Amino acid sequence: MSYYGSLGRRRALMSAGLVALQALDYLDNVFDPEDASVGFTVANTGIFHNDGALPATYNWLLSGVASGYELRADLVSGDTPSGSLGTWLNLATNRTYTLSRTTLGSKACTLDLSIRRTSDSFVLATARQTMEATVEI
């Protein structure tokens, strides 16, 4: 892909000692006829990584096994990304969220991610993710 700009900027770290979430901004700007796509995966291996041109990776799972936790992504504003929203999902399975643009213009969204323990539904970490995919002339 012919990216001229891609950003995974860290803004904050929320941690409860068992899990950690970083608030990140993702930006992908490409020139037409390329497609712009940004996204991230909260993996069942305990790794959080973005799917952009400049990868950012960190361990979200600090203790225990992924199946002991659940992820919830809530759309705060903007376009709807791919991936399940508004429901708690067990992290024994990878959870991926992607926002893509295939024609001229921009798509953007803001998501709030939360991780909780499955055993008692206690929310351990929450962080805001922003994504923008732009195709320019």
C-alpha positions in Angstrom: 0.0 0.0 0.0 1.1 3.5 -0.7 0.6 5.2 2.7 1.8 8.7 3.1 0.8 8.9 6.7 -0.3 6.5 9.4 -0.4 7.1 13.1 -0.8 5.0 16.2 -0.4 7.6 19.0 -0.6 6.6 22.6 -2.5 8.9 24.9 -3.0 7.0 28.2 -2.7 3.7 29.9 -5.5 2.2 32.1 -4.5 -0.8 34.1 -5.8 -2.8 37.1 -2.7 -5.0 37.4 -4.4 -7.9 35.6 -5.1 -6.2 32.2 -4.1 -3.0 30.5 -5.6 -0.9 27.8 -4.0 2.1 26.1 -6.0 4.9 24.6 -4.8 5.1 20.9 -5.5 7.2 17.8 -5.2 5.5 14.4 -5.0 7.4 11.2 -4.5 6.2 7.6 -4.3 8.6 4.7 -3.8 7.2 1.2 -4.0 8.5 -2.3 -6.7 7.3 -4.7 -7.0 4.6 -6.0 -5.6 3.0 -2.8 -8.0 1.9 0.0 -7.6 3.3 3.5 -8.0 1.0 6.4 -7.3 1.2 10.1 -8.0 -1.2 12.9 -6.8 -3.2 15.9 -7.1 -6.6 17.4 -7.3 -7.6 21.0 -5.9 -11.1 20.6 -6.5 -14.2 22.7 -2.7 -14.5 23.1 -2.8 -11.4 25.4 -1.4 -9.0 22.7 -3.1 -5.8 21.5 -2.0 -4.7 18.1 -3.1 -2.2 15.5 -3.4 -3.2 11.8 -2.0 0.0 10.3 1.2 0.8 8.5 3.0 1.7 11.7 2.2 -1.2 14.1 1.8 -0.6 17.8 1.8 -3.6 20.0 1.5 -4.2 23.7 0.4 -6.8 26.2 -3.2 -6.3 27.3 -3.1 -9.5 29.5 -0.8 -9.0 32.4 -2.0 -12.0 34.5 -4.2 -15.0 34.0 -5.6 -16.5 30.8 -7.5 -14.6 28.1 -10.7 -16.7 28.5 -11.0 -15.2 32.0 -11.8 -11.8 30.5 -14.4 -10.2 28.3 -14.2 -7.2 26.0 -16.8 -4.6 25.2 -16.6 -2.0 22.4 -19.1 0.9 22.5 -19.4 3.3 19.6 -19.2 6.8 21.0 -19.4 8.7 17.7 -18.9 8.5 14.0 -19.0 5.7 11.4 -19.6 2.1 12.5 -16.5 -0.1 12.2 -16.5 -3.8 11.6 -16.6 -5.9 14.8 -19.2 -6.5 17.4 -20.4 -3.5 19.4 -22.3 -3.0 22.6 -22.0 -6.5 24.0 -19.5 -8.3 26.2 -17.4 -10.9 24.3 -15.1 -13.5 25.8 -11.4 -12.9 24.9 -10.7 -16.6 24.3 -11.3 -15.5 20.7 -9.5 -12.7 18.9 -11.6 -9.5 18.6 -10.9 -7.2 15.6 -12.3 -3.8 14.8 -11.6 -2.2 11.4 -12.7 1.1 9.7 -12.1 1.2 5.9 -12.7 3.8 3.1 -12.5 2.7 -0.6 -13.6 6.0 -2.3 -12.6 9.6 -1.9 -13.4 11.1 1.5 -13.0 10.1 5.2 -14.5 7.8 7.7 -13.9 8.2 11.4 -15.1 6.8 14.7 -14.5 6.8 18.4 -14.8 3.7 20.5 -14.7 3.0 24.2 -13.1 -0.3 25.0 -13.6 -2.0 28.3 -12.2 -5.3 29.7 -13.8 -7.1 32.6 -13.3 -10.4 34.6 -15.8 -13.1 33.6 -15.9 -14.4 37.1 -17.5 -11.4 38.7 -18.1 -8.9 35.8 -15.8 -6.3 37.5 -14.5 -3.8 34.9 -10.7 -3.7 35.1 -9.8 -1.2 32.4 -11.4 1.2 29.9 -9.8 3.3 27.2 -10.9 5.3 24.2 -9.8 4.5 20.6 -10.1 6.8 17.7 -9.8 5.7 14.1 -9.8 7.7 10.8 -9.4 6.4 7.3 -9.0 8.9 4.5 -8.7 8.6 0.7 -7.4 11.7 -1.1 -6.8 12.8 -4.6 
